[in-house]
Structure formats: C-alpha cells, structure tokens
Amino acid sequence: MNQSQFMAAANITADLAARWFNPLVSAMKEFGIDTPKRQAAFIAQIGTESAGFKQLSESFNYSVAGLAIFGTRLTAAQREQLGRGNGELALSPARQQAIANIVYGGRYGNTQPGDGYKFRGRGLKQVTFHDNYLACGKVLGLDLITNPDLLTQDIPAARSAGWFWQANGCNAFADSGDFTGLTKRINGGFNGLADRQARLKIAEKVLCV
C-alpha cells in the first residue's frame, strides 16, 4: 500500500494522508496487520473512531439527547443537567469532565476522582480507561498513566491503535469477515456501525479485497 492508496482507502485529504501514512504503516507492521483484508478493516474502524483521522481526544460535547449513547450510566436528570441545551454551542470543560467522570468512573481501573476524564479516549483508536492505558503503555514503552496525553501525538496515536487491535484479537475478526463482531470488540457496542461499514466498502475496493 502506497500513500496514494492509503489516502483513497481512508477517504481523506492529501494532507491527512501525508500526516498519517508513515505512522500507520509502521504500526500495522509492528502489530501484524499485514494483509489487505486486515488493513482495510483497520483503516475503516479507526477512521470512525478518530472522526476521519482528525480527532485524537474524546469530546464530551453532547446534547441532552446525544447523552443517550451512554445508556443508563446517566440518569435522565443528569442528562438534562449536563447535556448541551438548545442554543448552546459547546459545553464548558467542567460539564464535559463531569460527564466523563460519571460514565467512565469506577470501571477498568478508574478508581480515583477524575479518572474518568483523565483516561478518556485518546489516540486513533480512542484507548479508554486506566487499565487499558497501563497495558498499552507497557507495550509501547510509555508512561501513559502519568502522561496520558502522549496518545495525542501522531506516532503513539497510531501505535496505540495497533496495540489495541493485536491485544484484542482483531485480526481474527477481519480474516473471517465478521465486521459486526469486530465493531463490538472495538466499540463495546455498535455505535457508528453504518459509518464503519461505509468506510470498509471504500477501503476494500481500493485495496482489492
């Protein structure tokens, strides 16, 4: 896969392709994402996770209705209190932090006050939770507990996506063509499934899968 093919497969601009091609090719090589079928699925999934290779840190700028994505982790009253109301352009940092701390607190190693926001999604895969940061950092050789923002740098952002893919057996899903199962493994549910499937169709065509 050359840079032009990557640009087409990811359906991104030339500038974004130039930024991400080398970090992603290196990450795919490092973590065994080494066939066109695996690469197409990887590009599609992280394309959705990163909002088109543009977002490396999770935003909690949700409307009241949008907060339903977190299911019962927020009560109806909390959604009304914390969500973006009509006419509001963006939530304050304090409200976004409050949302993160409620929906991510008390799970997967997030035991301290503020851990939900501290260990929110980062990187091209949006690695989330203390325990995942710890495991990822050990493989990447980075102290992601002290400095989780390292995953917003391009090379660690790409490598962390490759780490998650390998650590969670994602190649098996790609090899068998179980893209829905792959989405659940990556996302924990099926958020953005239509977007992921659309991206996969483009990537597979370009990479001749």
Secondary structure by P-SEA (a helix, b strand, c coil): ccaaaaaaaacccaaaaaacaaaaaaaaaacccccaaaaaaaaaaaaaaacccccccccccccccccccccccccaaaaaacccccccccccaaaaaaaaaaaccccccccccccccccccccccccccaaaaaaaaaaacccccccccccccaaaaaaaaaaaaaaaaaaaaaaacaaaaaaaaacccccaaaaaaaaaaaaaaaacc
